[in-house]
Every structure is written in C-alpha cells, then in structure tokens.
Amino acid sequence: MKMSIIAGFVAATFSISVSAKDTSCSIAPPPNASNAQLAALAKVGKDAAQTSALKAIDVAGKMVPQSTELKAENGCLVWSFDIRNAGTGATYAVIIDAGNGAVISVNGQTPAK
C-alpha cells in the first residue's frame, strides 16, 4: 500500500513538472551553463539570428545593432539584440530563439523628447 502511494506521488510530481515546463523555445539549457556550453548548444549562429532580428523590425531607416548576447532567459537559449534606428533614435530589444531562429519578441522604445 505504501509503495503505491509513493509511486503515485512520484508520477504526479513528474507530470506536474513536465506540464509546467515552458515549451515556447526549442532549446532549454541547463541551469548555470557557462558561455561555452551555451555556444555549443546554439544551432543558429549570431549572423543568422541578427538577420532575423533586423527583419523583425518593420520600420524605415538604417538599423544599427548596439549589442548582442547569447544567453539563457526564462529557461530558453536565446540571442538578445539591442538595435537602434539611426534616423529616429528609437531602440528595439529583439529576442531570437537560438535553436530555430524564430522571433520570440520585439519591444520598441521611442526616445523621450
């Protein structure tokens, strides 16, 4: 009887942790992975990710990448880009999935006048 209760508890705990996992990204790096480990896991390189990021910003003007980082964010391996519009000064934060190149998010901010 006690063994079946324990087995049921283990099964319930496992199914809860699996169902709670974020599946919106293609690569979930291990916690506290080093930069080298993250780079080894990435299937999409910096240049390809940057191309996706620039295409995701649908505005006129020359877009200038300001910073790029491969990192684990919210349990996902992503490329993070900060991009500035040279003409307007508006900035954009673009997150690209490092596993498949998909755009995860684009957030823009117009400079204060």
MMTF fields as JSON, N, C-alpha, C and O atoms, coordinates in Angstrom:
{
  "mmtfVersion": "1.0.0",
  "mmtfProducer": "UNKNOWN",
  "numBonds": 451,
  "numAtoms": 452,
  "numGroups": 113,
  "numChains": 1,
  "numModels": 1,
  "chainsPerModel": [1],
  "groupsPerChain": [113],
  "chainIdList": ["A"],
  "bondAtomList": [4, 2, 8, 6, 12, 10, 16, 14, 20, 18, 24, 22, 28, 26, 32, 30, 36, 34, 40, 38, 44, 42, 48, 46, 52, 50, 56, 54, 60, 58, 64, 62, 68, 66, 72, 70, 76, 74, 80, 78, 84, 82, 88, 86, 92, 90, 96, 94, 100, 98, 104, 102, 108, 106, 112, 110, 116, 114, 120, 118, 124, 122, 128, 126, 132, 130, 136, 134, 140, 138, 144, 142, 148, 146, 152, 150, 156, 154, 160, 158, 164, 162, 168, 166, 172, 170, 176, 174, 180, 178, 184, 182, 188, 186, 192, 190, 196, 194, 200, 198, 204, 202, 208, 206, 212, 210, 216, 214, 220, 218, 224, 222, 228, 226, 232, 230, 236, 234, 240, 238, 244, 242, 248, 246, 252, 250, 256, 254, 260, 258, 264, 262, 268, 266, 272, 270, 276, 274, 280, 278, 284, 282, 288, 286, 292, 290, 296, 294, 300, 298, 304, 302, 308, 306, 312, 310, 316, 314, 320, 318, 324, 322, 328, 326, 332, 330, 336, 334, 340, 338, 344, 342, 348, 346, 352, 350, 356, 354, 360, 358, 364, 362, 368, 366, 372, 370, 376, 374, 380, 378, 384, 382, 388, 386, 392, 390, 396, 394, 400, 398, 404, 402, 408, 406, 412, 410, 416, 414, 420, 418, 424, 422, 428, 426, 432, 430, 436, 434, 440, 438, 444, 442, 448, 446],
  "bondOrderList": [1, 1, 1, 1, 1, 1, 1, 1, 1, 1, 1, 1, 1, 1, 1, 1, 1, 1, 1, 1, 1, 1, 1, 1, 1, 1, 1, 1, 1, 1, 1, 1, 1, 1, 1, 1, 1, 1, 1, 1, 1, 1, 1, 1, 1, 1, 1, 1, 1, 1, 1, 1, 1, 1, 1, 1, 1, 1, 1, 1, 1, 1, 1, 1, 1, 1, 1, 1, 1, 1, 1, 1, 1, 1, 1, 1, 1, 1, 1, 1, 1, 1, 1, 1, 1, 1, 1, 1, 1, 1, 1, 1, 1, 1, 1, 1, 1, 1, 1, 1, 1, 1, 1, 1, 1, 1, 1, 1, 1, 1, 1, 1],
  "groupList": [{"groupName": "MET", "atomNameList": ["N", "CA", "C", "O"], "elementList": ["N", "C", "C", "O"], "formalChargeList": [0, 0, 0, 0], "bondAtomList": [1, 0, 2, 1, 3, 2], "bondOrderList": [1, 1, 2], "singleLetterCode": "M", "chemCompType": "L-PEPTIDE LINKING"}, {"groupName": "LYS", "atomNameList": ["N", "CA", "C", "O"], "elementList": ["N", "C", "C", "O"], "formalChargeList": [0, 0, 0, 0], "bondAtomList": [1, 0, 2, 1, 3, 2], "bondOrderList": [1, 1, 2], "singleLetterCode": "K", "chemCompType": "L-PEPTIDE LINKING"}, {"groupName": "SER", "atomNameList": ["N", "CA", "C", "O"], "elementList": ["N", "C", "C", "O"], "formalChargeList": [0, 0, 0, 0], "bondAtomList": [1, 0, 2, 1, 3, 2], "bondOrderList": [1, 1, 2], "singleLetterCode": "S", "chemCompType": "L-PEPTIDE LINKING"}, {"groupName": "ILE", "atomNameList": ["N", "CA", "C", "O"], "elementList": ["N", "C", "C", "O"], "formalChargeList": [0, 0, 0, 0], "bondAtomList": [1, 0, 2, 1, 3, 2], "bondOrderList": [1, 1, 2], "singleLetterCode": "I", "chemCompType": "L-PEPTIDE LINKING"}, {"groupName": "ALA", "atomNameList": ["N", "CA", "C", "O"], "elementList": ["N", "C", "C", "O"], "formalChargeList": [0, 0, 0, 0], "bondAtomList": [1, 0, 2, 1, 3, 2], "bondOrderList": [1, 1, 2], "singleLetterCode": "A", "chemCompType": "L-PEPTIDE LINKING"}, {"groupName": "GLY", "atomNameList": ["N", "CA", "C", "O"], "elementList": ["N", "C", "C", "O"], "formalChargeList": [0, 0, 0, 0], "bondAtomList": [1, 0, 2, 1, 3, 2], "bondOrderList": [1, 1, 2], "singleLetterCode": "G", "chemCompType": "PEPTIDE LINKING"}, {"groupName": "PHE", "atomNameList": ["N", "CA", "C", "O"], "elementList": ["N", "C", "C", "O"], "formalChargeList": [0, 0, 0, 0], "bondAtomList": [1, 0, 2, 1, 3, 2], "bondOrderList": [1, 1, 2], "singleLetterCode": "F", "chemCompType": "L-PEPTIDE LINKING"}, {"groupName": "VAL", "atomNameList": ["N", "CA", "C", "O"], "elementList": ["N", "C", "C", "O"], "formalChargeList": [0, 0, 0, 0], "bondAtomList": [1, 0, 2, 1, 3, 2], "bondOrderList": [1, 1, 2], "singleLetterCode": "V", "chemCompType": "L-PEPTIDE LINKING"}, {"groupName": "THR", "atomNameList": ["N", "CA", "C", "O"], "elementList": ["N", "C", "C", "O"], "formalChargeList": [0, 0, 0, 0], "bondAtomList": [1, 0, 2, 1, 3, 2], "bondOrderList": [1, 1, 2], "singleLetterCode": "T", "chemCompType": "L-PEPTIDE LINKING"}, {"groupName": "ASP", "atomNameList": ["N", "CA", "C", "O"], "elementList": ["N", "C", "C", "O"], "formalChargeList": [0, 0, 0, 0], "bondAtomList": [1, 0, 2, 1, 3, 2], "bondOrderList": [1, 1, 2], "singleLetterCode": "D", "chemCompType": "L-PEPTIDE LINKING"}, {"groupName": "CYS", "atomNameList": ["N", "CA", "C", "O"], "elementList": ["N", "C", "C", "O"], "formalChargeList": [0, 0, 0, 0], "bondAtomList": [1, 0, 2, 1, 3, 2], "bondOrderList": [1, 1, 2], "singleLetterCode": "C", "chemCompType": "L-PEPTIDE LINKING"}, {"groupName": "PRO", "atomNameList": ["N", "CA", "C", "O"], "elementList": ["N", "C", "C", "O"], "formalChargeList": [0, 0, 0, 0], "bondAtomList": [1, 0, 2, 1, 3, 2], "bondOrderList": [1, 1, 2], "singleLetterCode": "P", "chemCompType": "L-PEPTIDE LINKING"}, {"groupName": "ASN", "atomNameList": ["N", "CA", "C", "O"], "elementList": ["N", "C", "C", "O"], "formalChargeList": [0, 0, 0, 0], "bondAtomList": [1, 0, 2, 1, 3, 2], "bondOrderList": [1, 1, 2], "singleLetterCode": "N", "chemCompType": "L-PEPTIDE LINKING"}, {"groupName": "GLN", "atomNameList": ["N", "CA", "C", "O"], "elementList": ["N", "C", "C", "O"], "formalChargeList": [0, 0, 0, 0], "bondAtomList": [1, 0, 2, 1, 3, 2], "bondOrderList": [1, 1, 2], "singleLetterCode": "Q", "chemCompType": "L-PEPTIDE LINKING"}, {"groupName": "LEU", "atomNameList": ["N", "CA", "C", "O"], "elementList": ["N", "C", "C", "O"], "formalChargeList": [0, 0, 0, 0], "bondAtomList": [1, 0, 2, 1, 3, 2], "bondOrderList": [1, 1, 2], "singleLetterCode": "L", "chemCompType": "L-PEPTIDE LINKING"}, {"groupName": "GLU", "atomNameList": ["N", "CA", "C", "O"], "elementList": ["N", "C", "C", "O"], "formalChargeList": [0, 0, 0, 0], "bondAtomList": [1, 0, 2, 1, 3, 2], "bondOrderList": [1, 1, 2], "singleLetterCode": "E", "chemCompType": "L-PEPTIDE LINKING"}, {"groupName": "TRP", "atomNameList": ["N", "CA", "C", "O"], "elementList": ["N", "C", "C", "O"], "formalChargeList": [0, 0, 0, 0], "bondAtomList": [1, 0, 2, 1, 3, 2], "bondOrderList": [1, 1, 2], "singleLetterCode": "W", "chemCompType": "L-PEPTIDE LINKING"}, {"groupName": "ARG", "atomNameList": ["N", "CA", "C", "O"], "elementList": ["N", "C", "C", "O"], "formalChargeList": [0, 0, 0, 0], "bondAtomList": [1, 0, 2, 1, 3, 2], "bondOrderList": [1, 1, 2], "singleLetterCode": "R", "chemCompType": "L-PEPTIDE LINKING"}, {"groupName": "TYR", "atomNameList": ["N", "CA", "C", "O"], "elementList": ["N", "C", "C", "O"], "formalChargeList": [0, 0, 0, 0], "bondAtomList": [1, 0, 2, 1, 3, 2], "bondOrderList": [1, 1, 2], "singleLetterCode": "Y", "chemCompType": "L-PEPTIDE LINKING"}],
  "groupTypeList": [0, 1, 0, 2, 3, 3, 4, 5, 6, 7, 4, 4, 8, 6, 2, 3, 2, 7, 2, 4, 1, 9, 8, 2, 10, 2, 3, 4, 11, 11, 11, 12, 4, 2, 12, 4, 13, 14, 4, 4, 14, 4, 1, 7, 5, 1, 9, 4, 4, 13, 8, 2, 4, 14, 1, 4, 3, 9, 7, 4, 5, 1, 0, 7, 11, 13, 2, 8, 15, 14, 1, 4, 15, 12, 5, 10, 14, 7, 16, 2, 6, 9, 3, 17, 12, 4, 5, 8, 5, 4, 8, 18, 4, 7, 3, 3, 9, 4, 5, 12, 5, 4, 7, 3, 2, 7, 12, 5, 13, 8, 11, 4, 1],
  "groupIdList": [1, 2, 3, 4, 5, 6, 7, 8, 9, 10, 11, 12, 13, 14, 15, 16, 17, 18, 19, 20, 21, 22, 23, 24, 25, 26, 27, 28, 29, 30, 31, 32, 33, 34, 35, 36, 37, 38, 39, 40, 41, 42, 43, 44, 45, 46, 47, 48, 49, 50, 51, 52, 53, 54, 55, 56, 57, 58, 59, 60, 61, 62, 63, 64, 65, 66, 67, 68, 69, 70, 71, 72, 73, 74, 75, 76, 77, 78, 79, 80, 81, 82, 83, 84, 85, 86, 87, 88, 89, 90, 91, 92, 93, 94, 95, 96, 97, 98, 99, 100, 101, 102, 103, 104, 105, 106, 107, 108, 109, 110, 111, 112, 113],
  "secStructList": [7, 2, 2, 2, 2, 2, 2, 2, 2, 2, 2, 2, 2, 2, 2, 2, 2, 2, 2, 2, 1, 7, 7, 1, 1, 1, 7, 7, 7, 7, 6, 6, 7, 7, 2, 2, 2, 2, 2, 2, 2, 7, 1, 1, 7, 2, 2, 2, 2, 2, 2, 2, 2, 2, 2, 2, 7, 7, 7, 1, 1, 7, 3, 3, 3, 3, 3, 3, 3, 3, 3, 3, 3, 6, 6, 3, 3, 3, 3, 3, 3, 3, 3, 3, 3, 6, 6, 6, 7, 7, 3, 3, 3, 3, 3, 3, 3, 6, 6, 6, 7, 7, 3, 3, 3, 3, 3, 3, 3, 7, 7, 7, 7],
  "xCoordList": [0.828, 0.0, 0.869, 0.647, 1.886, 2.747, 3.498, 3.687, 3.932, 4.688, 3.833, 4.336, 2.546, 1.687, 1.411, 1.26, 1.344, 1.163, 2.397, 2.279, 3.576, 4.818, 4.924, 5.279, 4.625, 4.688, 3.712, 4.044, 2.518, 1.54, 2.022, 1.829, 2.655, 3.185, 4.292, 4.327, 5.195, 6.286, 5.724, 6.17, 4.767, 4.177, 3.483, 3.615, 2.747, 2.064, 3.061, 2.854, 4.135, 5.154, 5.82, 6.04, 6.146, 6.779, 5.869, 6.334, 4.594, 3.693, 3.482, 3.293, 3.51, 3.361, 4.583, 4.439, 5.778, 6.976, 7.076, 7.529, 6.666, 6.717, 5.692, 6.003, 4.488, 3.457, 3.729, 3.245, 4.496, 4.782, 5.946, 6.181, 6.683, 7.838, 7.4, 6.405, 8.159, 7.882, 8.308, 9.475, 7.379, 7.693, 7.729, 7.622, 7.878, 7.877, 9.243, 9.387, 10.229, 11.553, 12.026, 11.501, 13.031, 13.476, 14.637, 14.875, 15.375, 16.495, 16.372, 16.304, 16.345, 16.319, 17.678, 17.919, 18.568, 19.897, 19.85, 18.912, 20.868, 20.913, 21.14, 21.76, 20.65, 20.877, 22.376, 23.171, 22.741, 24.126, 25.107, 26.282, 24.636, 25.529, 26.512, 26.166, 27.733, 28.753, 28.497, 27.703, 29.172, 29.036, 29.457, 28.836, 30.505, 30.96, 29.903, 29.689, 29.248, 28.191, 27.007, 26.431, 26.644, 25.541, 25.877, 25.037, 27.101, 27.518, 27.471, 27.099, 27.843, 27.829, 26.4, 26.178, 25.44, 24.046, 23.339, 22.411, 23.765, 23.085, 23.172, 24.246, 22.052, 22.004, 21.967, 22.253, 21.617, 21.561, 22.692, 22.813, 23.522, 24.653, 24.245, 23.114, 25.178, 24.936, 24.481, 23.526, 25.145, 24.799, 23.38, 22.629, 23.018, 21.667, 20.62, 19.556, 20.93, 19.996, 19.841, 18.737, 20.939, 20.873, 20.039, 19.271, 20.19, 19.373, 17.891, 17.082, 17.531, 16.134, 15.671, 14.547, 16.543, 16.193, 15.938, 14.977, 16.793, 16.619, 15.357, 14.672, 15.033, 13.806, 12.562, 11.506, 12.682, 11.533, 11.119, 9.985, 12.041, 11.732, 11.3, 12.123, 10.013, 9.441, 9.239, 8.11, 10.343, 10.281, 11.311, 12.285, 11.091, 12.031, 13.244, 13.148, 14.369, 15.579, 16.646, 16.376, 17.867, 19.003, 19.005, 19.001, 19.011, 19.004, 20.44, 21.126, 20.883, 22.254, 22.256, 21.794, 22.78, 22.875, 23.808, 24.915, 23.357, 24.136, 24.804, 25.935, 24.111, 24.688, 24.021, 22.876, 24.771, 24.299, 24.773, 25.907, 23.88, 24.267, 23.538, 22.331, 24.29, 23.696, 23.519, 24.487, 22.284, 22.047, 20.856, 20.047, 20.781, 19.619, 18.675, 19.047, 17.456, 16.46, 15.126, 14.604, 14.586, 13.316, 13.351, 12.364, 14.489, 14.615, 14.857, 14.827, 15.096, 15.316, 16.689, 17.184, 17.295, 18.54, 18.175, 17.535, 18.584, 18.186, 19.355, 20.341, 19.205, 20.045, 19.265, 18.094, 19.913, 19.284, 19.995, 21.216, 19.236, 19.783, 19.167, 17.957, 20.002, 19.546, 19.913, 21.082, 18.904, 19.09, 18.541, 17.47, 19.279, 18.872, 18.602, 19.327, 17.552, 17.248, 18.091, 17.892, 19.024, 19.961, 19.246, 19.723, 18.127, 17.41, 16.57, 16.581, 15.85, 14.91, 15.448, 14.962, 16.448, 16.973, 16.162, 16.504, 15.084, 14.276, 15.128, 15.967, 14.907, 15.647, 14.686, 13.508, 15.213, 14.419, 15.193, 16.394, 14.508, 15.057, 14.395, 13.174, 15.208, 14.687, 15.288, 16.5, 14.429, 14.848, 14.582, 13.468, 15.646, 15.578, 15.896, 16.851, 15.102, 15.346, 16.65, 16.792, 17.597, 18.911, 18.88, 19.901, 17.74, 17.619, 17.046, 17.425, 16.126, 15.475, 15.401, 14.899, 15.879, 15.891, 14.566, 14.437, 13.587, 12.278, 12.341, 13.085, 11.548, 11.451, 10.567, 9.42, 11.112, 10.335, 9.646, 8.473, 10.378, 9.744, 10.489, 11.683, 9.736, 10.275, 9.633, 8.409, 10.469, 9.967, 10.677, 11.906, 9.916, 10.492, 10.263, 9.317, 11.172, 11.05, 11.508, 12.629, 10.633, 10.964, 11.67, 11.249, 12.738, 13.458, 12.576, 11.757, 12.755, 11.989, 12.447, 13.633, 11.501, 11.843, 11.989, 12.275],
  "yCoordList": [-1.187, 0.0, 1.246, 2.161, 1.287, 2.464, 2.67, 3.81, 1.586, 1.692, 2.311, 3.121, 1.949, 2.502, 3.981, 4.752, 4.383, 5.8, 6.591, 7.666, 6.056, 6.727, 6.791, 7.835, 5.705, 5.68, 6.694, 7.388, 6.784, 7.766, 9.18, 10.037, 9.437, 10.769, 11.128, 12.246, 10.188, 10.424, 10.699, 11.632, 9.916, 10.112, 11.467, 12.164, 11.842, 13.134, 14.278, 15.267, 14.161, 15.201, 15.329, 16.443, 14.204, 14.229, 14.893, 15.733, 14.543, 15.098, 16.59, 17.335, 17.036, 18.467, 19.216, 20.263, 18.703, 19.415, 19.437, 20.431, 18.37, 18.343, 19.296, 20.022, 19.319, 20.185, 21.651, 22.521, 21.949, 23.335, 23.888, 25.096, 23.013, 23.445, 24.345, 24.076, 25.42, 26.341, 25.682, 25.326, 25.52, 24.888, 25.891, 25.493, 27.188, 28.193, 28.353, 29.174, 27.61, 27.699, 26.306, 25.299, 26.267, 24.961, 24.376, 23.171, 25.203, 24.697, 25.228, 26.436, 24.315, 24.679, 24.312, 23.144, 25.291, 24.98, 24.595, 24.949, 23.869, 23.511, 24.757, 25.715, 24.754, 25.895, 26.144, 25.206, 27.395, 27.815, 27.349, 27.124, 27.206, 26.805, 27.938, 29.117, 27.555, 28.551, 29.097, 28.537, 30.188, 30.764, 29.746, 29.664, 28.976, 27.957, 26.872, 26.406, 26.471, 25.464, 26.004, 25.289, 27.26, 27.876, 27.929, 27.607, 28.333, 28.425, 27.05, 26.947, 26.015, 24.662, 24.177, 23.37, 24.665, 24.253, 24.985, 24.443, 26.199, 27.029, 26.389, 25.969, 26.318, 25.786, 26.915, 26.7, 28.108, 29.279, 30.206, 30.574, 30.583, 31.456, 32.912, 33.292, 33.714, 35.135, 35.86, 36.636, 35.62, 36.332, 36.009, 36.909, 34.737, 34.341, 34.908, 35.359, 34.882, 35.434, 36.937, 37.469, 37.621, 39.069, 39.399, 40.361, 38.604, 38.807, 38.686, 39.503, 37.676, 37.504, 38.689, 39.165, 39.16, 40.28, 41.552, 42.277, 41.815, 43.02, 42.933, 43.94, 41.75, 41.571, 41.737, 42.128, 41.44, 41.519, 42.956, 43.212, 43.89, 45.299, 45.898, 46.146, 46.127, 46.582, 48.1, 48.589, 48.825, 50.288, 50.801, 50.114, 52.023, 52.637, 53.155, 53.491, 53.213, 53.763, 52.713, 51.512, 53.187, 52.28, 51.757, 52.528, 50.431, 49.789, 49.401, 48.739, 49.82, 49.59, 48.734, 49.18, 47.49, 46.666, 47.33, 47.743, 47.431, 48.049, 47.02, 47.218, 45.926, 44.855, 43.535, 43.491, 42.473, 41.117, 40.207, 40.312, 39.3, 38.369, 37.05, 37.019, 35.96, 34.627, 34.308, 34.323, 34.018, 33.809, 32.9, 32.64, 32.429, 31.682, 32.7, 33.427, 32.736, 33.679, 32.961, 32.418, 32.963, 32.283, 30.821, 30.298, 30.166, 28.757, 28.444, 27.277, 29.459, 29.274, 29.797, 30.763, 29.168, 29.667, 30.634, 30.251, 31.888, 32.927, 33.832, 33.947, 34.461, 35.581, 36.835, 36.964, 37.758, 39.01, 40.15, 40.284, 40.966, 42.085, 43.395, 43.484, 44.402, 45.777, 46.485, 46.537, 47.029, 47.622, 49.041, 49.294, 49.964, 51.385, 51.793, 51.411, 52.575, 53.183, 54.449, 55.384, 54.487, 55.61, 56.924, 57.988, 56.865, 58.087, 58.662, 59.871, 57.814, 58.289, 58.177, 58.853, 57.326, 57.093, 56.08, 55.759, 55.572, 54.557, 53.304, 52.977, 52.609, 51.379, 50.201, 50.353, 49.032, 47.817, 46.707, 46.546, 45.959, 44.758, 43.585, 43.433, 42.764, 41.64, 40.352, 40.253, 39.372, 38.077, 37.03, 36.902, 36.277, 35.243, 33.884, 33.76, 32.875, 31.512, 31.012, 30.999, 30.605, 30.155, 28.742, 28.241, 28.106, 26.764, 26.722, 25.874, 27.641, 27.603, 28.956, 29.028, 30.022, 31.341, 32.087, 33.162, 31.528, 32.178, 33.419, 33.464, 34.419, 35.629, 35.329, 34.908, 35.55, 35.341, 36.624, 36.612, 37.748, 39.026, 40.192, 40.118, 41.281, 42.553, 43.638, 43.756, 44.42, 45.535, 46.791, 46.83, 47.817, 49.067, 50.187, 50.166, 51.178, 52.33, 53.568, 53.619, 54.561, 55.824, 56.695, 56.743, 57.387, 58.231, 59.381, 59.916, 59.751, 60.858, 62.163, 62.353, 63.053, 64.351, 65.393, 66.553],
  "zCoordList": [0.0, 0.0, 0.0, -0.793, 0.911, 0.983, -0.322, -0.745, -0.975, -2.219, -3.32, -4.098, -3.404, -4.452, -4.197, -5.145, -2.941, -2.615, -3.042, -3.629, -2.746, -3.135, -4.651, -5.196, -5.338, -6.8, -7.391, -8.352, -6.824, -7.296, -7.089, -7.951, -5.944, -5.66, -6.644, -7.158, -6.91, -7.856, -9.245, -9.913, -9.684, -11.007, -11.097, -12.103, -10.057, -10.054, -10.07, -10.774, -9.311, -9.276, -10.637, -11.114, -11.272, -12.577, -13.604, -14.375, -13.635, -14.639, -14.41, -15.371, -13.172, -12.897, -13.409, -14.041, -13.15, -13.588, -15.107, -15.675, -15.773, -17.234, -17.812, -18.757, -17.282, -17.844, -17.544, -18.268, -16.487, -16.152, -16.965, -16.963, -17.667, -18.445, -19.59, -20.262, -19.804, -20.899, -22.207, -22.37, -23.129, -24.398, -25.541, -26.701, -25.247, -26.293, -26.949, -27.855, -26.53, -27.137, -27.525, -27.049, -28.4, -28.881, -28.094, -28.166, -27.336, -26.541, -25.117, -24.894, -24.169, -22.75, -22.152, -21.846, -21.982, -21.463, -19.986, -19.272, -19.537, -18.114, -17.263, -17.725, -16.037, -15.15, -14.968, -14.923, -14.865, -14.625, -15.698, -15.408, -16.929, -18.021, -18.312, -18.238, -18.642, -18.98, -20.385, -21.142, -20.725, -22.067, -23.135, -24.195, -22.854, -23.797, -23.989, -25.109, -22.913, -23.013, -23.807, -24.627, -23.57, -24.317, -25.8, -26.641, -26.124, -27.521, -28.201, -29.37, -27.478, -28.031, -28.298, -29.2, -27.523, -27.693, -28.832, -29.433, -29.132, -30.136, -31.514, -31.946, -32.192, -33.553, -34.579, -35.757, -34.13, -35.001, -34.593, -33.425, -35.559, -35.291, -35.146, -35.452, -34.676, -34.441, -35.711, -35.667, -36.827, -38.056, -38.529, -38.907, -38.507, -38.919, -37.963, -38.39, -36.671, -35.68, -35.871, -35.751, -36.168, -36.382, -37.619, -37.614, -38.672, -39.868, -39.521, -39.963, -38.735, -38.296, -37.457, -37.61, -36.572, -35.695, -36.506, -36.246, -37.477, -38.301, -39.143, -39.326, -39.661, -40.44, -39.574, -40.071, -38.287, -37.376, -37.085, -36.68, -37.292, -37.049, -38.37, -39.251, -38.502, -39.765, -39.741, -39.699, -39.768, -39.806, -40.798, -41.106, -41.299, -42.231, -41.466, -40.286, -42.14, -41.539, -41.369, -41.394, -41.196, -41.019, -39.591, -38.63, -39.468, -38.165, -37.806, -38.585, -36.624, -36.188, -34.921, -33.871, -35.018, -33.808, -32.789, -33.133, -31.544, -30.483, -29.587, -29.142, -29.323, -28.509, -28.87, -29.321, -28.659, -28.945, -27.832, -27.365, -27.407, -26.347, -26.532, -26.769, -26.419, -26.365, -24.893, -24.132, -24.485, -23.057, -22.818, -23.708, -21.582, -21.126, -20.495, -19.574, -21.005, -20.488, -20.358, -21.331, -19.159, -18.886, -19.321, -19.837, -19.111, -19.426, -20.888, -21.281, -21.7, -23.134, -23.539, -22.96, -24.52, -25.087, -26.203, -27.183, -26.048, -26.998, -27.361, -26.633, -28.503, -28.882, -28.534, -28.891, -27.837, -27.441, -28.165, -28.071, -28.884, -29.644, -29.178, -28.972, -29.013, -28.841, -30.135, -30.519, -30.803, -32.124, -32.109, -31.557, -32.717, -32.757, -34.188, -35.106, -34.368, -35.654, -35.751, -34.977, -36.688, -36.799, -37.094, -36.699, -37.772, -38.13, -37.002, -36.774, -36.303, -35.285, -33.866, -32.959, -33.674, -32.328, -31.54, -30.402, -32.139, -31.456, -31.259, -32.098, -30.146, -29.871, -29.804, -29.48, -30.114, -30.133, -29.436, -29.651, -28.617, -27.992, -28.701, -28.664, -29.342, -30.115, -29.55, -29.359, -29.288, -28.77, -29.849, -30.357, -30.189, -31.221, -30.597, -29.83, -30.923, -30.448, -31.059, -32.282, -30.232, -30.703, -31.265, -31.738, -31.221, -31.76, -33.156, -33.964, -33.447, -34.757, -35.458, -36.58, -34.839, -35.468, -35.421, -36.007, -34.731, -34.65, -33.762, -32.782, -34.125, -33.32, -32.119, -32.268, -30.931, -29.711, -29.298, -28.924, -29.363, -29.006, -29.63, -29.922, -29.825, -30.299, -29.439, -29.381, -28.777, -27.979, -28.416, -28.462, -28.736, -29.191, -28.19, -27.402, -28.248, -27.362, -28.121, -28.628, -28.192, -28.835, -27.805, -26.649, -28.204, -27.238, -26.739, -27.485, -25.476, -24.899, -25.532, -25.803, -25.762, -26.374, -25.298, -25.596]
}
